[in-house]
Structures are given as C-alpha cells and as structure tokens.
Amino acid sequence: MKSDLSMTYGLRWEYYSVPYEVNGLETIPNIDFATMYNIRAAAGLAGVSGDNAAPTVLYNFGGKANHAPGYYHPDWHDFDPRISFAYNPSADEGWLGHLLGTRKTVIRFGAGLVHDHTILSAVNFFNDQSSFVFGQNVSTVFGGGLASDPRFSDVGGVGGLPPLIPPAPAAVPATPYVNPPGQPFKFSGLVGNNGELAIDPNYRTPYSELVTFGIQRELPGNFLLESTYFLRMGHRLLSRGDAGQTVDYVDQTPGPGLGQHLVDQFTQLSLATRNNQPIVGTQFWEDIMNPTLTANYGGTCETAFGFPSCASLVSVGFDPLPRRGDMADTIEALYFGLGAPFIPSNLGLDPQFSSQLYFGNKSYSNYNGLLTSLHKKLSHGLQFDVNYTLSHSIDNSSTIANNATGTNATGGYGGFLCDAIQLSSCRGNSDFDITHLVSADGLYDLPFGRGHGLASNIPGWANQIIGGWQIAFLNQWHSGYAFSTVTEAFPVSFNANSPAVFIGTPHDIRTSVHVDSSGVVQLFADPTAALNAFTGPIGLQGPTRNNLRGPRFSSTDLSLNKHFQIKENLGMEFRAEAYNAFNQVNFALPTNSVADINSSLPFGGISSDAGPRTMQFSLRVDF
C-alpha cells in the first residue's frame, strides 16, 4: 500500500471429505442427538413413560463402501478469510521520535477464520472401538499357559499362528442391548452400565476466529522488545454430549401430585436428606413408584417394604445417592430395584443405554493472552530471551479428540460435557488454563581462550582446557493450573462427575502448600474451611467448573558444553546437563487431579510431584 504500510489478505476454501471404511465395516445409528433428546424431553414433560416412550436405537451399515449415508453430512461451507496489516512508521523528532524511532518500530494487526479437522481422530477411534454390528465376544483358547502362547513362542512367524475362530456374519439392523422376551427389563443397557458412542450426523467442521495485535520496538544495545495480544474464539468445537442424560418428568396422575416435577421433588428430597431433616412424603413419589411396585412386588412402599412413604424409601433405602445429589444413579437404582423395577422405564433415563454419547459441536472456547518478550541479540558471546504471558482460557469442555474416557480432569471424566443442553453450565476455566507464565532462556560463551577477551594468546594445549566453554539455561515459572472439585454424584449424566457447589468465600479456599499434622502434603491453607466451602449438587443446577488453582511451578535447567577440535576433520563435544538444577519441589495437583468432597482421601491432599533434579552427561565424537 505504501513504503511503510503493507496489507495482506486472502480467502481459503477447504473441503474435508467424510472418512469411511473402505471394506464396508462401518455402522451408523438411525437417530441423531437432537431428535433423540427432544423426543425424550417431550415425553417426560407429558408424563409419558414405558419402553415405547423413546425411540429404540438401531444400527445399520453406513459409509460410501455400503452405498449408504456416512458418519455425518459433508460440510461444503468452510471458507477462511484472513487479513493483516504491518506498519513501520518513521518519526525523527519530538516525543514521538523518542517513542517510535526511525524505522525501529513495527505495528502489526491480523484477523481471520481457521477451520479444524479434529473429527478424524475421533472417527478413527470410534471405528476401532465401537460397533454394535461387527463387535462380538468370540474367544480362541490357546492351551499350555503363557510359555506356549503363540504371541510369545511364535514371534516372527515360526510355526505359524493357530487359526482364529471366524466371527459370525454381521446382520442389520442391529438393536443393541435387547433382552430376550420374558425378562423383567426389555433392555440391558441402563441396568448393565452399557453405553453408546456415536457421531452426530449433523456434525460440522469446528472453526476459530483469530485476532492479533502487536508492537515490536528495536532498542539500543542489541535489544528487541515485543508485545502481542492474542484472541482466539473457538466455535462448534468437538465434544461428547449425552443424548441420554437426565430429563425432567411431570406427574400427570390426577390428584395431589398432578403437575409435580421429578427435578423439583428430587431436589427437595436430596436437601432434606443431606441436612438430616424429616422426609416429607409427597404424592409424586407415590404416583411414580406404587403402581410399578404393586405389579412387580405385590404391594406398595408402605405395605411391601414397611416405609412410611415412598419418599422415605428413596431417602433411606438408596442412601447415600440422594444425600450426594446423585439424581441419575438414584433413578437407575430405582429402575433396577431388587431385580425388577421400582419405577417405569423411560422415567428420567433411557433404559436402552446408560449413556448415549455423540461426538458433536457443542463446545466453545475463548482465549485472551498478552505475550511480552525481551530479546537480546548475540553480542559479546551472550544472547537471551525473557518472556511473560498473562492469559485466560475459558471453555465448556477441554477435550482430547481420540480419548473416549476423558482426561484426568473431574476425576477421569474430563472431555465430556457436564450438560449437553445447558451448555453455559459447563463454562469455566480450561483444564490447561494458567494465569501467569514467565520463561527465560539464554546462551553465554565463556570469554576464555583463543578468540576471546581473556587468555586469547594461550598455547593450543591450554586452549583445549579453558577455551570453548558454553553455558546455557532455561527457566520457567508459572502459576497453578485450574482444577475442579468433584462430588461422586452424577445428577445429569453418568459421564459427568459433578463439581461441587461453592458456598464459601475466596478466603476459605486460599492455598498454602504444607504438611499437616497427619503427614499429608496439603494444598489448602485450611483444609477444613476449604471442604466446608462446598456442598453437593442441587437438582440440575450447574456448579462451577475448574474454580480452584493448583500449586505454582518453577524449574531451571542448566547445561555446560565444551567443544574440542582435535584435528581439522575430528572433534569432540562434551555436555553436562541438569534438569531442575536447583532441585525445586514442584507439587502436582491433588490426588486424581481433583478435590473430592466425598472421598475418604484428605480433601486437597497431594500425593505426587514433578520429580527431583536429573543430571546427564554425554561425549560425542564428530568426524
């Protein structure tokens, strides 16, 4: 545009084809996330229960090789516009001249869209691990114990492997987890803790909006100062949501219980149980339990089990689930009963699966960061960088694309949406969020020996001893990672270990790593106050995710290098390296990366660290 101003712009179009299995070993469900959930939610609000209240999931052949629909619909609209500016002003006089200098400052701005193809890893994992058509339990027994097992004795193919039992021919449509007629349960998924993992056919390519603004200034003495602001807003990000999560149920039985809601009634029961208050026998529990109990056990909560009310049976008979606020497990336990249901199927939960996980686009993220760097160019044998980052990352799910069981966050349930409908209830600090990060690295050639300021005229043998030494360092310090409480309660989904509800003050959860009187390394300054600052989930209320901070981290790595030039084409290099050279203790997050309010382990107790100082030495010959 001008000699001191440039602009770059462009438009990129991408098309990511839908992966498919070339041999036709691919299956797809007959229903998508939204359809399944909406039918279940509508049935619950209408007070409809029973095996036919929700669609039965079937699996058919899918993919291009089967001339059938693929895992998801192709997305042809992935357009990525980008624009950037760079300005190199010149100011010779006045305060502006001192600030900007003559061609010593560069101001940059950039913005654009970027699409991401993360679904590929998820598809590969799903195709390998999950199939209700091709998967089966077929075993081939090798006698003689481990010593004669061909996986050990025939490595390399000697003797050949015994033939495997061939799998049975695949048949479609396949209906997962259906029991034979005459069983007390039509489906075995919910009572057997068997889930589903599928890809939502309405999946679309995730994308991010990017904005950067930076200023770079050359300083005297071979220094360069740079500060850049980064903004990244992620949309339609890959995550797993449970279409089988808990839905509300409204009592439609004429009488006192008419119009009462499952969520409200369970919340009242849970709080009364938790606070050791009298259990009020509301009509809702009588209406949903007694008809099924009469059919399966020949009596009611009062006559068959001797409780004063059905609410009392739930509170006492299924403790500690209601006490913890664990709505989903309470519903599942009521459905399983004593081998026959206490409540109808499809009341709150779908009986075909314990969870119906769909890879979809229900996650979002927001990252803001300011990175400031001071760079010292090489002069007098010294160069170094000092960097400081102030940042904040927020999302509603920190997901690893090919990990169906989740990360360590929330006790091994990270990567799952805590609520696939109320997405903002999961919003919180990212699992990897840290507020402050300081790093520095440098390299210094010791000024001894030939070609240096000291002892530059020494003999060759002396130069081999004191010349050519180099010191390098890398230092990092950062504030603690965000992490969550958990409650061992699953009110919404069996894949979402609910964080606790914060009812305290910031002072209660202040951190100060120390060893308590029982010898446990403790994160919180006052563990009792920290524990009392939380309570279990209340109904389907969304608790705060990742509202705690772990220990800070600090480490310095050092190395000492020496090059020996023996002949023109022969040399040696000696290296001595020390990682965490000053043996600083860096504690990990509390046990299992969470603070569990219902665990027998100490709340906030730390059981591991990043490890001690490590040293290594090497000698390399170059020829």
VOGU-3710 file (C-alpha; in Angstrom, 3 decimals, decimal comma):
1> mksdlsmtyg> 0,000/0,000/0,000  2,837/2,401/0,995  6,510/2,048/1,735  5,795/1,898/5,466  2,411/0,137/5,367  1,554/-3,254/3,924  -1,637/-5,268/3,813  -2,111/-8,964/3,126  -5,472/-10,582/2,584  -6,851/-13,781/1,184
11> lrweyysvpy> -9,633/-16,310/1,171  -9,111/-20,021/1,680  -11,709/-22,679/0,977  -11,355/-26,157/2,413  -13,333/-29,304/1,995  -12,807/-32,185/4,382  -14,415/-35,301/2,981  -16,222/-37,631/5,368  -13,983/-40,595/6,331  -15,313/-44,062/5,580
21> evngletipn> -14,161/-47,656/5,975  -13,101/-48,924/2,552  -14,206/-52,529/3,210  -17,672/-51,536/4,360  -17,019/-52,333/8,047  -18,912/-49,233/9,134  -22,157/-48,784/11,013  -24,293/-45,770/11,879  -27,259/-45,225/14,243  -30,715/-44,467/12,946
31> idfatmynir> -31,176/-41,327/15,036  -29,242/-38,129/15,750  -28,591/-36,384/19,060  -31,230/-33,653/18,806  -34,051/-35,970/17,722  -33,339/-38,473/20,494  -33,105/-35,869/23,252  -36,098/-33,813/22,106  -38,395/-36,856/21,987  -37,272/-37,940/25,448
41> aaaglagvsg> -37,675/-34,428/26,902  -41,149/-34,014/25,396  -42,260/-37,406/26,703  -41,042/-36,526/30,189  -42,913/-33,210/30,276  -46,033/-35,007/29,059  -45,687/-37,600/31,834  -45,214/-40,445/29,339  -43,061/-43,391/30,439  -42,570/-47,025/29,411
51> dnaaptvlyn> -40,394/-48,835/26,895  -42,004/-47,077/23,925  -41,681/-43,526/25,279  -38,353/-43,054/23,473  -37,117/-44,349/20,107  -35,196/-47,603/20,021  -31,725/-47,085/18,550  -30,872/-49,340/15,621  -27,571/-49,702/13,769  -27,270/-50,190/10,010
61> fggkanhapg> -24,418/-50,372/7,525  -23,070/-46,953/6,633  -20,474/-45,260/4,505  -19,512/-44,955/0,869  -18,494/-48,600/0,500  -22,019/-49,650/1,502  -23,710/-47,011/-0,689  -25,223/-45,626/2,489  -25,102/-42,367/4,470  -21,779/-41,628/6,129
71> yyhpdwhdfd> -20,906/-40,835/9,710  -22,046/-37,242/9,173  -23,130/-34,900/6,405  -20,330/-33,276/4,356  -19,672/-29,588/5,033  -19,085/-27,541/1,866  -19,034/-24,118/3,523  -15,565/-23,936/5,117  -14,411/-20,505/3,916  -11,470/-18,911/5,758
81> prisfaynps> -10,974/-15,160/5,104  -7,826/-13,549/6,505  -6,395/-10,043/6,583  -3,314/-8,488/8,149  -1,525/-5,110/8,294  2,064/-4,166/9,138  3,085/-0,546/9,755  6,694/0,597/10,081  6,482/4,315/10,944  9,290/6,855/10,888
91> adegwlghll> 9,467/9,648/13,482  12,642/11,709/13,797  11,788/14,427/16,304  9,851/15,136/19,465  8,322/12,694/21,869  7,000/10,563/19,018  10,547/10,232/17,688  11,763/9,004/21,066  8,861/6,582/21,299  8,889/5,100/17,793
101> gtrktvirfg> 12,329/5,908/16,398  13,260/5,965/12,743  12,015/2,707/11,260  12,636/1,000/14,606  9,003/0,160/15,383  6,620/-2,255/13,676  2,894/-2,339/14,455  1,012/-5,445/13,304  -2,632/-6,470/13,193  -4,210/-9,645/11,878
111> aglvhdhtil> -7,586/-11,395/11,863  -9,041/-14,468/10,237  -11,018/-17,689/10,424  -9,453/-21,145/10,742  -11,314/-24,444/10,357  -10,154/-27,543/12,185  -10,472/-31,197/11,155  -10,354/-32,751/14,619  -13,155/-35,225/13,901  -10,784/-37,515/12,002
121> savnffndqs> -9,093/-38,759/15,193  -12,467/-39,320/16,818  -13,739/-41,256/13,793  -10,670/-43,471/13,765  -11,050/-44,210/17,468  -14,779/-44,809/17,150  -14,346/-47,126/14,164  -11,734/-49,174/16,004  -13,528/-49,426/19,333  -17,282/-49,224/18,838
131> sfvfgqnvst> -19,554/-51,285/16,632  -22,838/-52,948/17,520  -22,792/-54,961/14,279  -19,240/-56,236/13,899  -18,166/-56,325/17,524  -18,701/-59,574/19,426  -17,217/-61,703/22,176  -15,503/-64,568/20,368  -12,532/-66,181/22,104  -9,824/-68,500/20,837
141> vfggglasdp> -8,208/-70,551/23,615  -4,519/-71,459/23,438  -3,695/-74,255/25,908  -0,443/-74,722/27,770  -0,157/-71,402/29,548  1,823/-68,295/28,744  5,006/-70,102/27,719  3,318/-71,780/24,770  1,099/-68,840/23,848  1,859/-68,111/20,158
151> rfsdvggvgg> 2,112/-64,407/20,921  5,338/-65,333/22,683  6,530/-68,650/21,256  5,892/-67,880/17,586  7,231/-64,349/17,341  8,472/-63,931/13,806  6,015/-66,460/12,411  7,879/-69,640/13,300  5,365/-72,477/13,128  2,562/-70,096/12,226
161> lpplippapa> -0,293/-68,984/14,398  -3,274/-71,251/15,063  -6,366/-70,318/13,078  -8,737/-67,915/14,821  -12,419/-68,658/15,194  -14,112/-66,631/12,443  -16,660/-64,017/13,515  -20,329/-64,625/12,871  -21,816/-62,920/9,790  -22,987/-59,403/10,503
171> avpatpyvnp> -26,712/-58,727/10,369  -28,563/-55,421/10,207  -30,421/-53,661/11,559  -28,826/-54,440/14,915  -30,612/-53,445/18,110  -28,114/-53,097/20,966  -28,797/-54,420/24,449  -32,204/-56,032/23,908  -33,050/-58,825/26,350  -34,932/-61,992/25,341
181> pgqpfkfsgl> -38,699/-61,911/25,928  -39,874/-62,679/29,453  -37,140/-60,735/31,243  -38,053/-58,019/33,784  -36,154/-55,489/31,658  -36,627/-55,124/27,903  -33,173/-53,501/27,605  -29,943/-54,320/29,450  -28,022/-51,115/28,735  -29,022/-48,948/31,695
191> vgnngelaid> -29,027/-51,697/34,325  -25,810/-53,195/32,920  -23,976/-49,863/32,602  -23,580/-50,288/28,843  -23,253/-47,103/26,822  -23,263/-45,942/23,218  -20,637/-43,898/21,366  -21,660/-42,453/18,011  -21,083/-39,483/15,746  -23,866/-36,972/15,310
201> pnyrtpysel> -24,806/-36,922/11,603  -25,329/-33,159/11,952  -21,679/-32,630/12,883  -19,992/-29,659/11,176  -16,374/-28,591/10,935  -15,202/-26,647/14,022  -13,715/-23,213/13,443  -11,985/-20,400/15,324  -11,890/-16,636/14,981  -8,382/-15,215/15,430
211> vtfgiqrelp> -7,306/-11,657/16,215  -3,759/-10,460/16,947  -2,323/-7,017/17,623  1,340/-6,457/18,350  4,053/-3,811/18,647  7,745/-4,508/18,155  10,438/-1,958/19,079  14,158/-2,139/18,472  16,129/-0,835/21,473  19,761/0,226/21,921
221> gnfllestyf> 22,291/-2,407/22,923  21,018/-5,141/20,557  17,710/-5,479/22,401  14,287/-6,075/20,876  11,038/-5,578/22,832  7,796/-7,077/21,561  4,287/-7,237/22,984  1,404/-9,043/21,256  -2,233/-9,552/22,196  -3,877/-12,801/21,054
231> lrmghrllsr> -7,588/-13,565/20,911  -8,948/-16,917/19,801  -12,648/-17,744/19,959  -13,486/-21,360/19,181  -16,905/-22,274/17,811  -18,624/-25,605/17,129  -15,728/-27,399/18,818  -15,627/-31,171/19,071  -17,051/-32,601/22,278  -19,103/-35,513/23,531
241> gdagqtvdyv> -22,617/-34,920/24,795  -25,030/-37,426/26,298  -28,392/-37,601/24,487  -29,467/-39,978/27,250  -28,845/-37,502/30,072  -31,470/-36,951/32,757  -34,692/-35,302/31,601  -37,433/-33,914/33,790  -40,666/-35,853/34,288  -44,019/-34,306/35,168
251> dqtpgpglgq> -46,585/-36,316/37,125  -49,840/-36,448/35,152  -51,725/-38,654/37,624  -54,968/-36,934/38,724  -54,789/-35,909/42,365  -52,385/-34,045/44,702  -49,294/-34,995/42,669  -50,577/-33,643/39,363  -48,028/-31,303/37,781  -45,202/-32,076/40,200
261> hlvdqftqls> -41,728/-32,323/38,596  -39,093/-35,020/39,089  -36,248/-32,486/39,339  -38,035/-30,375/41,965  -39,098/-33,378/44,014  -35,645/-34,956/43,953  -34,042/-31,624/44,901  -36,289/-31,279/47,948  -35,647/-34,889/48,948  -31,888/-34,535/48,457
271> latrnnqpiv> -31,615/-31,378/50,560  -33,735/-32,836/53,357  -31,620/-35,998/53,425  -28,357/-34,038/53,287  -29,422/-31,740/56,139  -30,857/-34,605/58,274  -34,342/-33,104/58,152  -37,660/-35,023/58,288  -38,614/-36,565/54,947  -41,929/-35,258/53,694
281> gtqfwedimn> -43,912/-37,924/51,833  -45,087/-36,098/48,710  -47,609/-37,623/46,325  -45,179/-37,527/43,400  -43,138/-40,473/44,683  -46,296/-42,444/45,454  -47,603/-41,903/41,917  -44,435/-42,965/40,081  -43,492/-45,917/42,339  -46,543/-47,653/43,780
291> ptltanyggt> -48,166/-48,886/40,530  -44,880/-50,499/39,423  -44,180/-51,884/42,913  -47,646/-53,403/43,062  -47,146/-55,074/39,679  -43,650/-56,417/40,446  -43,671/-56,939/44,251  -47,341/-57,275/45,130  -47,516/-54,174/47,328  -46,617/-50,528/47,821
301> cetafgfpsc> -43,751/-48,699/49,536  -45,804/-48,882/52,717  -47,264/-52,383/52,508  -44,479/-54,318/50,757  -41,425/-52,574/52,238  -42,670/-51,063/55,501  -41,696/-47,446/54,880  -43,981/-44,590/55,914  -43,816/-43,174/52,388  -42,153/-43,741/49,040
311> aslvsvgfdp> -40,072/-40,611/49,597  -38,726/-42,193/52,790  -37,915/-45,418/50,903  -35,889/-43,432/48,343  -34,096/-41,380/51,007  -33,191/-44,243/53,342  -33,117/-47,227/51,023  -30,882/-45,632/48,435  -28,616/-43,568/50,682  -26,024/-42,076/50,016
321> lprrgdmadt> -27,188/-41,337/46,445  -29,908/-38,787/47,319  -27,686/-37,281/50,022  -24,992/-36,570/47,427  -27,461/-35,146/44,930  -26,856/-38,056/42,563  -30,101/-37,963/40,586  -29,084/-40,208/37,669  -27,791/-43,015/39,892  -30,883/-42,766/42,072
331> iealyfglga> -33,153/-43,136/39,034  -31,089/-46,063/37,740  -31,186/-47,743/41,169  -34,955/-47,302/41,340  -35,344/-48,768/37,881  -33,161/-51,792/38,737  -34,848/-52,233/42,128  -34,257/-55,677/43,613  -34,015/-57,315/40,222  -37,310/-55,876/38,986
341> pfipsnlgld> -38,181/-52,200/38,538  -39,446/-49,875/41,272  -40,378/-47,264/38,629  -41,389/-47,426/34,953  -38,747/-47,338/32,246  -38,022/-44,064/30,457  -38,701/-42,056/33,590  -35,792/-39,611/33,575  -33,396/-42,012/31,837  -33,485/-44,122/28,659
351> pqfssqlyfg> -33,314/-47,853/29,519  -31,519/-48,914/26,310  -28,190/-47,321/27,276  -26,574/-45,970/30,404  -25,319/-43,102/28,239  -25,739/-42,133/24,608  -22,602/-40,203/23,732  -22,448/-38,342/20,452  -19,423/-36,579/19,025  -20,816/-33,181/18,097
361> nksysnyngl> -20,302/-29,420/18,015  -21,454/-28,335/21,448  -18,194/-26,892/22,789  -16,816/-23,393/22,556  -13,757/-21,600/23,900  -12,304/-18,156/24,434  -8,599/-17,415/24,878  -7,136/-13,998/25,659  -3,402/-13,614/26,071  -0,796/-10,852/26,219
371> ltslhkklsh> 2,723/-12,062/25,411  5,639/-9,704/26,107  9,196/-10,649/25,139  12,585/-9,030/25,536  15,153/-10,450/23,147  18,892/-9,852/23,450  20,649/-10,451/20,144  24,007/-12,219/20,171  26,810/-9,842/21,150  29,894/-10,334/23,321
381> glqfdvnytl> 29,058/-14,028/23,427  25,676/-13,520/25,109  22,118/-13,899/23,892  18,909/-14,427/25,847  15,122/-14,098/25,848  12,793/-13,166/28,684  9,062/-13,794/28,161  5,956/-13,062/30,198  2,429/-14,180/29,322  -0,736/-13,002/31,006
391> shsidnssti> -3,617/-15,136/29,747  -7,019/-16,618/30,454  -8,640/-19,552/28,673  -12,340/-20,352/29,137  -14,352/-23,210/27,641  -17,164/-25,597/28,452  -15,146/-28,750/27,723  -11,392/-29,305/27,408  -11,446/-32,269/25,064  -8,905/-34,716/23,668
401> annatgtnat> -10,344/-35,845/20,334  -9,377/-39,522/20,484  -9,949/-40,170/24,184  -13,451/-41,511/24,778  -12,936/-41,922/28,533  -11,862/-38,342/29,159  -8,838/-36,677/30,719  -7,798/-36,634/34,380  -9,945/-33,529/34,895  -13,044/-34,080/37,039
411> ggyggflcda> -11,745/-37,441/38,216  -11,318/-39,033/34,804  -14,465/-37,555/33,256  -12,807/-34,600/31,533  -13,703/-34,070/27,899  -17,399/-34,770/28,449  -19,976/-32,014/28,529  -21,373/-31,751/32,036  -24,718/-30,808/30,449  -25,251/-31,206/26,707
421> iqlsscrgns> -28,330/-28,935/26,741  -27,496/-26,134/29,201  -24,058/-25,520/27,698  -23,262/-22,451/29,792  -23,497/-24,555/32,971  -20,192/-26,173/31,989  -18,454/-22,845/31,336  -15,308/-22,307/33,373  -11,543/-22,097/33,282  -9,971/-24,514/30,815
431> dfdithlvsa> -8,213/-27,563/32,239  -4,924/-26,163/30,921  -5,512/-22,543/31,986  -2,716/-20,735/33,802  -2,770/-17,006/34,517  0,914/-16,103/34,657  3,809/-17,652/32,770  7,394/-16,419/32,910  10,161/-18,062/30,921  13,741/-17,177/30,115
441> dglydlpfgr> 16,462/-18,850/28,079  19,989/-17,847/27,245  23,381/-18,846/25,932  26,761/-17,497/27,035  30,169/-18,263/25,567  32,708/-18,010/28,388  35,288/-15,335/27,455  38,355/-17,577/27,847  40,736/-18,882/25,212  41,613/-18,008/21,676
451> ghglasnipg> 39,308/-15,543/20,011  38,026/-14,226/23,333  38,836/-11,323/25,610  40,746/-13,298/28,208  43,749/-15,543/27,595  43,419/-15,087/23,851  47,096/-15,923/23,180  47,444/-19,110/25,167  49,028/-22,211/23,633  46,854/-24,747/21,850
461> wanqiiggwq> 47,010/-27,341/24,628  45,894/-24,753/27,179  43,085/-23,581/24,879  41,784/-27,176/24,742  41,351/-26,957/28,535  39,917/-23,485/29,177  38,621/-22,393/25,764  35,334/-23,142/24,010  33,142/-23,494/27,086  29,481/-22,508/26,797
471> iaflnqwhsg> 26,740/-22,192/29,399  23,024/-22,391/28,551  19,951/-22,042/30,753  16,210/-22,415/30,544  13,989/-21,164/33,344  10,214/-21,435/33,691  7,779/-20,282/36,322  4,026/-20,322/36,124  1,045/-20,021/38,412  -1,114/-23,042/39,164
481> yafstvteaf> -3,391/-24,902/36,776  -7,140/-24,650/37,175  -8,837/-27,758/38,547  -12,217/-28,852/39,851  -13,927/-30,276/42,820  -15,941/-33,460/42,285  -18,711/-34,999/44,350  -19,005/-38,617/43,131  -22,518/-37,552/42,138  -23,923/-37,803/38,623
491> pvsfnanspa> -27,118/-35,753/38,526  -27,136/-35,088/34,775  -25,147/-37,875/33,114  -23,123/-40,921/34,105  -20,233/-39,315/32,196  -20,225/-36,123/34,269  -18,896/-36,380/37,808  -20,495/-33,188/39,065  -18,335/-30,433/40,554  -19,424/-29,229/43,986
501> vfigtphdir> -21,445/-26,081/44,580  -19,288/-23,316/46,081  -20,981/-21,808/49,142  -17,941/-20,284/50,854  -15,652/-17,289/50,387  -12,365/-16,908/48,477  -10,588/-16,822/51,843  -11,775/-20,384/52,550  -10,012/-21,832/49,504  -6,732/-19,920/49,718
511> tsvhvdssgv> -3,716/-22,134/49,037  -0,534/-22,645/51,014  1,229/-25,954/50,430  2,280/-27,500/53,732  2,496/-30,794/55,591  -0,392/-31,223/58,008  -0,335/-32,939/61,394  -1,049/-36,348/59,828  1,903/-36,080/57,435  -0,168/-35,360/54,323
521> vqlfadptaa> 1,058/-32,709/51,893  -1,873/-30,320/51,821  -2,720/-27,707/49,174  -5,172/-25,590/51,137  -4,114/-23,337/53,979  -7,150/-24,514/55,956  -8,403/-27,859/54,579  -11,444/-27,940/56,880  -12,604/-24,482/55,782  -11,981/-25,414/52,157
531> lnaftgpigl> -14,061/-28,602/52,443  -16,897/-26,792/54,210  -16,945/-24,202/51,423  -18,548/-26,765/49,089  -21,693/-28,845/49,015  -23,076/-31,431/46,622  -25,091/-30,608/43,504  -28,612/-29,297/43,941  -31,001/-30,730/41,350  -29,689/-29,986/37,878
541> qgptrnnlrg> -28,131/-26,687/38,968  -24,810/-26,183/37,203  -21,940/-25,991/39,718  -18,757/-24,062/38,994  -16,151/-25,964/37,000  -12,393/-25,520/37,489  -12,685/-22,816/40,158  -9,637/-23,983/42,136  -5,943/-23,372/41,485  -3,115/-25,827/41,955
551> prfsstdlsl> 0,459/-25,243/43,136  2,776/-22,988/41,195  5,648/-24,454/39,156  9,258/-23,301/38,994  12,235/-25,013/37,391  15,659/-24,140/35,995  17,603/-26,281/33,524  21,338/-25,722/33,032  23,897/-27,107/30,623  27,669/-26,816/30,257
561> nkhfqikenl> 29,151/-27,568/26,824  32,727/-27,813/25,588  33,926/-28,407/22,042  37,345/-29,983/21,472  38,759/-29,548/17,968  41,398/-32,301/17,739  42,093/-32,171/14,012  40,500/-30,484/11,028  38,080/-33,363/10,486  37,943/-34,714/14,022
571> gmefraeayn> 36,340/-33,163/17,091  34,544/-33,983/20,303  31,785/-32,310/22,252  31,203/-32,726/25,964  27,823/-31,879/27,513  26,724/-31,821/31,143  23,019/-31,141/31,652  20,981/-30,663/34,817  17,185/-30,596/34,674  15,572/-28,846/37,632
581> afnqvnfalp> 19,129/-27,949/38,551  18,263/-26,397/41,931  16,076/-29,356/42,899  12,988/-27,226/43,407  9,960/-29,143/44,686  7,011/-28,746/42,316  3,902/-30,386/43,661  1,285/-31,853/41,337  -2,437/-31,271/41,573  -4,237/-33,093/44,406
591> tnsvadinss> -4,807/-36,821/44,024  -6,519/-37,704/40,715  -6,258/-34,027/39,682  -9,382/-33,126/41,664  -10,571/-32,189/45,147  -13,218/-34,784/46,007  -15,656/-33,708/48,737  -16,970/-37,274/49,203  -13,685/-39,164/49,120  -12,072/-40,926/52,052
601> lpfggissda> -8,784/-39,301/50,986  -7,853/-35,924/52,517  -9,518/-33,018/50,714  -6,772/-31,206/48,806  -4,166/-33,839/49,669  -1,210/-34,028/47,275  0,433/-37,374/46,586  2,990/-36,647/43,842  5,340/-34,052/42,424  7,129/-33,280/39,174
611> gprtmqfslr> 10,274/-35,164/40,197  13,738/-34,333/41,523  16,823/-32,974/39,796  18,081/-35,094/36,919  21,611/-34,909/35,510  23,087/-36,454/32,393  26,494/-36,360/30,722  27,476/-37,088/27,155  30,568/-37,180/24,972  30,115/-37,029/21,209
621> vdf> 32,749/-37,626/18,547  32,392/-35,752/15,227  34,391/-36,959/12,227
//
